[in-house]
Amino acid sequence: MAEESKTGKLIFEDRFERNESQEERDEVGNGWNTNSKSRANGHKQVDLKDGAMRIFIHETADHGVSVTHPMEFRDGRVELKFMLEHPKDSLGLNFADLKYKKVWAGHLFRVNVGVKAVEIADLKTGVMDLKTREARKAGTVSDEVKEKLKTKTKRVPHKLETGKWYHVAAEVVGDTMAVSIDGEEVASFSSEGMAHPTKRLLRLAIKRNVVVDDLQIYSLD
């Protein structure tokens, strides 16, 4: 498996080589939090098993699984190994700043990796902008805004196999996000939301299931 060049300062890593004290609730440790208590009635949705982190949505959940860890950089990179076990599975990497109140829940931008494509979206100046979000909920989005929103997402076809480990690196420099899989750049997208001055939170945003291992966060500042 190809490795990314290790530029930048390593500010966090997790190999998930630890055990939980019980199997009833999420107990990720190492600074991680989850939304299982608020969104899945406290049911377990994250399991540390065989040296990896398995994330799976519970049948009672009213929202995708969010597994979060604090970080802080202007330019930086998130790397990890992941495996999709079903064609409907995907890995979401959501970059957020909860101190920024002009967007919903701090959403800045995201990367989504599925078995058919990689998608990069600017959420800060797109669908998570509070005024835009409220207009969409009210059904009052202008044609001008609708056209603008079309420019805030880029989707690049890229096929992956289920049941296979891959290495992904999502690197943001200035207003550009580049995504590499197994050392090969597969998608890049430039948009003003990526240039937000401080990325403070990483969310692993999972709609269904994913297996994650060997996660590293680098600052390029």
N, C-alpha and C positions, 0 to 999 in steps of 0.2 A: 504493500500500500504506500502510495506516495505521501510524503510529509510536507506540510507547508513550511516555508522559511520562517524561522522563529525570531522575527524582528519585533522590537517593542519590549516593554517591561511586563513581565508576568505579574498580574495583580491578584489572580485567584485561579485555583485549580481544584478539581475533585475527581478522584479515581473511583469513588463509591465502594471502596474496599472496607466495608464495615457492616455490622449487624444491627438489627433493630431489637429493642427489648420486648416488643409485642407485635402482633399482626392484625390488630383491630383498627388502628388509626395511622395516619401518615406520621412517620418519624424519620424524616430525611436527615436532619442534623446538618452540621457544617454551615450554618447560616441560611439554609434554604427555608422558604415558607411555601404553603400551598393554599388554594382556595377551597379545599374540600369541606372545611367546617361551614363556610357560608353558602356554598353552592351545591354540596352533595350530602347535606345533613350529617356531616362528620364522617361519612363512610370513607374507607381507605381507597385512595386512587394512585398512590405512589408506593412502590415496593422496592427495597434494596435487595437484590437477589443475584447470586453468582457474580458479584463484583460489578454489577451494573445497576442502573436506575430504570425500572419499568414504570411507565406512566400509562394509566388506563382509565377511561371515563366510567363512572359508576352509573348504573341504570336510572338512579334517582336524580342525577345531576341536572340542573337547569342551565348550565353554562359549560363551556369547554374547560378542561383542566388547566390551571395556571400554576406553574412551579417557578418561584421567583428567587432571585439572589441580588443583593445590592452590588453596585459597581460604580465607578466614576471615571469617565474620560471624555475628552472631546472627540479625538480620533482613536479608534481601537479595533480590536478583532476578537471574535468569539469562535473558538474551534471546539469540535467534539466529534466523537464517533456516534453513529446512530444506525438503527435498523428498523425498517418498516416490515411488519409481518403480514399485512393484508393490503390489497390494492387500494382500499379506502383510507389507509393510514397516512398521516403526514406529520412533518416536524415544523413547528412554528417557532421562530426566534423573534421576539417582540422587544424592542428597545424603548424604554420609557423614562420619563422624568416626572415624578409625582409632585414636584414643587412647581411645575409649570401648569397653571390653572386655566389656560385658554383652550385646552383639549380635554377630551373625556378620558379620565383615569390615567392621565399622563402619557397616553399613547403618542409616540413620535414616528416610528416606522417599523416595518416588519419584513421578515423573510419567511416564505413558506416553501418547504420542499416536499413534494409528493412523488409518486411513482411515474408521473407523466410530465411534470414541469416544475420549474422554479419560478416563484413569483415574488417580486419586491414591491412594496407599497409605501408611499409617503403618506402617513396618517395625520401628521401635524397640520399640513396644509391641504389635506384631503378629507376623508370621511369622519375623522375624529375631531376636527375643528368644531368647537361647541356650536357656533352659529350654523355651520353646515349640517351638523348632526341634528340640531333641533328642526331645521327646515326639512330635512329628509323625513324625520318622524312625523312632521305635520303635513307632508306632501306638498310643500310650497317651494321646492327647489327651482330656481330659475333655469332657463335653457343655458344661460351663460355659465352658471355653476356646474350644470350637468356636463358641459363640454370640458370644463376645467378638470372635473373629477376623472375624466377619461385619461388625462395626462398624468395621473398620480400613481398609476400602477403599470408595471411591466411584467409580462409573463413570457418565459422562454421555455419551449419544449425541451425536455431532457428526461430520458427514461432511466428508471432504476428498477432493480429486481427486488422482490420481497424476500425476506429471510436472509439477507446479506448485509454485512457491516460496511458502512461507508464513512469516510472522513469528510466533514464539511467545515469550511472556514468562511465566515461572514465578516468582511472588513469594511469599515466606514472611514473615509478620509475626505474631509471637507464635505461637499454635498453629494458624494458618490459612494454608493454601496456596491461592493463586488463580492460575488459568491463563487467559491471554488469547491469542487467535489473531487476527492482523491487527487488533489494537486493541480487540477485543471480548472481554469476559470470558465464557468458556464453561464454566468449572467452578471450584468452590471447595470446600474441605473442611477442617474443623477437627478436630484430634485432638492428643492430648498429645505425641506423638512429634515433631511439627513444632516444638515449643517447646524442643527440645534447645538448650542454651546456645551451642554453637559448631558451625557447619557448616564443616568443614575441607577437604572434597574434593568436587569435582564429577566424577561418572562419566557419560559418554555411554554408555549401556548399549544395545547394539544386538543384537537377536536374528537379524536378517537383513541388511538393507542400509539406508543412509540417506545423503543428501548434506547437508552442514552448511556454513554460511558466516556471517560477520559476528557472531561470538559476543562477548557482553559480560557481565561480572559486576559487579553493583553491591552495595555495602554500604549498608544503610539504618540502621545503628546510630547 
